[in-house]
């Protein structure tokens, strides 16, 4: 099995999510095994949960959790903006607006 450094950002999907227990399982083509995830690592406002087949972006570390060898460190639903936890705070984006009026 190739050595994959922890802290890399992966794109994947939710295989299963147990809302009442607050945990689930993620998968990424970049990882050889499935990843255990807890609701507390989901970067979202309000009630934090995921849904089966939902696309996500996540970081993971090698760790024994139940029968899994990988544990999610941060998880973002793919539709939201995200950044690595070790990145400095600052503007994550910029935008501009040009308005032309017809006379």
C-alpha positions in Angstrom: 0.0 0.0 0.0 1.5 3.4 -0.9 2.2 5.8 1.9 -0.2 8.7 1.8 0.7 11.7 4.0 -1.9 12.8 6.4 -3.1 16.4 6.0 -3.7 16.2 2.3 -7.1 17.4 1.0 -9.2 14.7 -0.6 -12.4 14.8 -2.6 -14.9 12.0 -2.0 -18.4 11.0 -1.0 -20.3 9.9 2.0 -20.8 6.1 1.9 -23.1 6.0 5.0 -24.1 8.4 7.8 -25.7 7.6 11.1 -27.4 10.8 12.2 -28.6 9.4 15.6 -25.0 8.3 16.5 -23.2 11.3 14.9 -20.7 9.4 12.6 -20.3 8.0 9.2 -17.9 6.7 6.6 -16.3 8.5 3.7 -14.5 7.2 0.6 -12.1 8.8 -1.8 -10.4 7.3 -4.9 -7.1 8.8 -3.6 -7.2 6.7 -0.4 -6.9 2.9 -0.3 -9.3 2.6 2.6 -12.5 4.1 4.0 -12.4 7.0 6.4 -14.4 7.3 9.7 -15.9 10.7 10.3 -17.5 12.3 13.4 -20.1 15.1 13.3 -17.8 17.4 15.3 -15.3 17.7 12.3 -17.9 18.9 9.8 -17.3 22.5 8.9 -20.9 23.8 8.7 -23.3 26.1 10.5 -26.1 24.7 12.6 -26.9 21.0 12.9 -23.9 19.2 11.4 -24.7 16.0 9.5 -24.0 14.5 6.1 -26.1 12.4 3.8 -25.2 9.2 2.0 -23.9 9.8 -1.6 -23.1 13.5 -0.7 -19.9 14.9 -2.2 -17.4 16.1 0.3 -13.9 17.5 0.6 -11.9 16.4 3.7 -8.6 16.0 5.4 -7.7 12.8 7.1 -5.1 11.3 9.4 -4.0 7.7 10.0 -5.7 6.6 13.2 -7.4 3.6 14.5 -11.1 4.3 15.0 -13.4 1.2 15.3 -12.3 -1.0 12.4 -11.1 2.0 10.3 -7.5 3.0 9.8 -8.2 6.6 8.7 -10.1 9.3 10.6 -11.4 12.6 9.1 -9.9 15.7 10.6 -12.1 18.3 8.8 -15.0 17.7 6.4 -16.7 20.2 4.1 -19.8 19.6 2.0 -18.4 20.1 -1.6 -20.7 23.1 -2.3 -19.2 25.2 0.5 -15.9 27.1 0.4 -13.2 25.5 2.4 -9.5 25.9 3.3 -7.0 23.7 5.0 -6.9 24.1 8.8 -3.2 25.2 8.7 -3.8 28.0 6.3 -3.6 31.6 7.7 -6.7 33.6 8.0 -7.2 36.2 5.3 -9.5 36.9 2.4 -10.5 33.6 0.8 -11.7 35.3 -2.3 -12.1 38.7 -3.9 -14.7 40.0 -6.3 -15.5 43.1 -8.2 -18.4 44.7 -9.9 -18.5 47.1 -12.9 -21.8 48.8 -13.6 -22.4 50.6 -16.9 -25.5 52.7 -17.4 -27.1 53.2 -20.8 -28.1 56.8 -21.4 
